[in-house]
Amino acid sequence: MSASSWLSLLAICALGAMSPGPSLAAVMKSTVQGSRAHGLVTAVSHALGVGIYAFLVTAGIGIIITETPWLFHFITWGGAAYLAWMGFKAITSSSSLVNETQRTNALSIKQAAMDGFMVSFLNPKIIVFFLALFSQFVTPQSTLTTQLLMALLATLCDGIWYCIVASIAGHGRVLPTLKKRAALINRLCGALLILVALRILVM
């Protein structure tokens, strides 16, 4: 591909990653309920889920999922249920923890990783996005290496953006302020996750 095509692909992937939604809510929830490390783990695991779908599309397997209605709907409904569960947990989580150690331990690293991965992996619409996006750049002359680099670019855009979000939110001067408003942030993130889940179910 030409340099301009790569720049266009980069811009679209970056804008897609930056668009607010359940992914942002998940990273913020992990950071506020845990720490910067929790937020970074959620960001990286989320990018892993995005990367898997990106590579499935470049391998041609993504078409199988999108053309198999029962599988597509099964993953979609599973994703909606998981988002709703995350939202409920966020809204009902305790924000009046006794000390900082308890606050950090309120969310395990394993759970932070699971939340990030599942939010992306249980969203088969990511496959639809990549099918539409990559089809604009892949030509009969495109090599497997080029296609894999496209998938890698999308993965890195997602991971880098949410790592930046987690790093800023988890900064030593920012995180204490966010934790003081943990109840409000958790409820806002939880409400967003539940609204997205409901939107998925009624579509």
C-alpha positions, 0 to 999 in steps of 0.5 A: 500500500502507499504511504497515504493509504497507511496514513488513512488506515491509521486515522480511521483506526485511531478515530475508531479507538477514540470513540467513547463507548463501553471500552472507555467505561471499562478502562475508567472503571478498572482504573478508579476501582483499582489503580493505574496498573488495573487500567493498563491491564484492562487496556492491553487485554481489550486490545488483545480482543480487538487484535484477535478479531482483526487477525480473523478478518485478515485470515478470512475467518471473520466472514464465517462468523458474520454469515452464520446468524446463530453464531453472530447473535450468540456472541452479540447476546453474550456480550450484551449480558456481560456488559449489563453484568459489568454495569450492575457491578459498577453501580452497586460497588462500594465507594466508601472503602476504609483505606487505599490498600482496600481500594486497590484490592477491590478489583483484582488484576485478573478481573481487570484483564477479563473485563477488558478482553470480554468487552471487545471479544464479545462484540462481533460488530468489531468484525463487521467494522474491520470487514468494511474497513479492510475491504477498502484497502486490500487489493488482489495484489496485497500480500499476507504480510500487508494484511497482518500489518493492517491488523497489527496497526488496528490492535496497536491503535486501540491498545495505545489509546486506552493505555494513554487513558489509563495512564492519565486517569491513574496519574498520582495527581488525578487518581485521588480526585477520581477516587473521591468521586468513585461513587459517581464515576462508577454509576456513570460507567455502570449506566453507560454499560447497561444502556449499551447492553440494552441498545444491543438487545433491541437492535 
